[in-house]
Amino acid sequence: QEFVTVLVRDPRTQKEDSWHSYIDYEIFIHTNSMCFTRKTSCVRRRFREFVWLRQRLQSNAVLIQLPELPSKTPFFNMNNPHHVDHRRQGLQEFLEKILQDTLLLSDSRLHLFLQTQLSPEDMEACVSGQTKYSVADAIHKFASLNRRFPIEDEERKKGKNDADSDSESSSSGLRPSDDSISCGCKASPASEES
């Protein structure tokens, strides 16, 4: 039976400049679904990137009523743990609902959002074929730069194929976005395969 586990966790305040800060959230994915290039992944995303994702998914799937994101309230206080956790829960519920829809699972933007640290602009360029790398290359390259899952590393050594070695090339032109603050992702004991 296929499963996709998604966790939105570990909100962190990031400084944009001396006047502006924002909160980003760790998105952890563990799955056995054939839809996913990587079976485990971890990225950090901020609220406005979720807004971008929802808009892009809605424009590509006009007949589907997408779940709502938590409301962007002018009274949101990033120093209030209740506000931050309420938003985190809303983002997790949004992703859980999105990941249950097979049509939405076919959108490459969703996979780039969940499994790379590319910016929205770079995701758009990749999906529209304006980059030297494919969606799968981007996901493999990010995973190789951000190895945190020993189980997947071992699987990769056992079944290394040509596509993996191509994606390791330094000439791919792939760079993580400026938002790629070190992701403190660790596979939780519950996510380890037996």
Salt bridges, closest charged atoms under 4 A:
ASP10 OD2 - ARG12 NH2 2.98
ASP10 OD2 - ARG44 NH1 3.24
GLU16 OE2 - ARG46 NH1 3.15
GLU16 OE2 - ARG48 NH2 3.67
ASP17 OD1 - HIS20 ND1 3.07
ASP24 OD1 - ARG44 NE 2.93
GLU26 OE2 - ARG9 NE 2.38
GLU26 OE1 - ARG44 NH1 3.88
GLU49 OE2 - ARG45 NH1 3.01
GLU68 OE2 - ARG54 NH2 3.19
ASP85 OD1 - ARG88 NE 2.82
ASP107 OD1 - ARG109 NH1 3.60
GLU124 OE2 - ARG56 NE 2.64
GLU124 OE2 - ARG109 NE 3.04
GLU152 OE2 - ARG38 NH2 2.46
ASP153 OD1 - ARG147 NH1 3.69
ASP164 OD1 - HIS140 ND1 3.32
ASP164 OD2 - ARG156 NE 3.57
GLU168 OE2 - ARG147 NH2 3.75
GLU168 OE2 - ARG156 NH2 2.56
